[in-house]
Amino acid sequence: VKGLVQTMLAWHYDGVVFDYEAPLDAFTPHSDTLEMFRYYALLIQETKGALHAAIPGSQVSVCVAWSPDGIDGRSYDFKMLADASDIVYVMGYDVQSQVLSSRCIAAANSPLPALQRGIERYIALGI
């Protein structure tokens, strides 16, 4: 975190984006998975605190899938990520992300009804 803040100060940046997209189930009882998720959220939270102290008005954002429903194996605690960051960036531009597990047919990359359901699910989580 200290190195990031120093780099941001040197280059006059005012924000950073976290975009971790590996499969991770924060709700399984496996302790390693839970610890890994907690460390990810803690990293975001610590970065936010350090940046706000060093660069007033700076922002820390976190990218999330188009829906909080385990997209691509990412069953994170999205509320925890939202609370740890300043901005949640919903990546609604790639709803058709996993075409390898089924027959690949032409379709809208981000159909509005699917994206709308995803956003509604985030709102239901309080995000």
N, C-alpha and C positions, 0 to 999 in steps of 0.2 A: 504494500500500500504506500509506503514511504517513497519507494522508487517511482511509482506511478505519479504521485503528487509532484515530485521533483521534475519529472518529464513534462507534465502538464504545465507547470509554472514556466519551464524553460521555453516551451513552444507556444505559450499563451492559449492553451486549450481551456474550454470552460465546461467540459463534460466528458463522460465516458459511458460506453454501452457494454453491458455484459450480455453475451449471446452464447450460452451453453446449450447445446442441442443433443447431447448424448442421452440415451435411454436411462431413466432413473426413476425408481418408484419410491417416493418418500413415505408411502403409507404401508410398506411391508415391514414385518417385524425384524428383518435382518439388520443387525446393528451396524454393519459396515455401510449399508445403503443409507440408513438414517443419518449416520455421522457425516457421510459425504455431503448429503443435502444440507445439513446444518452448517457445515463449513462453507458451502457455496453461499448460503444466505448471510452468514456472518461476514464473509468477504465483502459482499455487496454493502452490508450495513457499515462495516468499518471504513470502507472506501468513501461512502457517503459522508460519514462524520469527518473524516480527514479532509476531504475536498471542501466541504462547507466551511471548515475552519480556515483553510489556506486560500480558498478562492470563493469569496462571497458571491452568491448567485449561481454557482456551478450546479450541475445536475448529474445525477447518476440514474441511468435507465437500464432496464432489464427486458430482454426480448423473450416473448413467450409464443407458443404455437397458436394457431388460429382458434383453438378451442381448449379448454382446460380438461378435456376428457381423455387423457392418456394418448394424445396424438404422437405417433412414432415412439411410443414407450416412455414418453415424458410425463410421468404422473407426479409432478412436483407439488409442493405445497404452495400454490400460487398466491395465496393470501400473504404468506410469510415473505415471499419475494416482493410483493407489492408494498408491504409495510417497510421492507428494508431499503427500497429504492425511492427515487423521486417520481419516476415515470415508468409505466408498464407499456411496452411497445408490442402490440399484438400483430404478429406477422401474418396478416390476412391475405398476402399476395401468393401463397403457395398451398392452397387447400388440397390439391392433388399431389401431395408429396410422396406417398408410398404407392407407386404403381407397379412395383416389382413383385408384390405378393399376390397380385391378381392379373387378369387379362388387361393389358394396356389398350384402352380405346380413347379416341379423341373426345375431349370434354372441355368445358370451361375450366381454366386453371384455378379460379377462385369464384365459384358460383355464389351469388349473393345470398340465397337462402341458407346455405351452409355457414357462411361467414356470419350472418345475422344470428343464427343459433349459437355459434361460438361466443359472440359478444354478449348475448343474453345470458349465457352460462357464467361468464366472468362477472357480469353485473349481479347475478344471483349469489355469487361468492363474496360480494361486497367490494369488488375491485372496480 
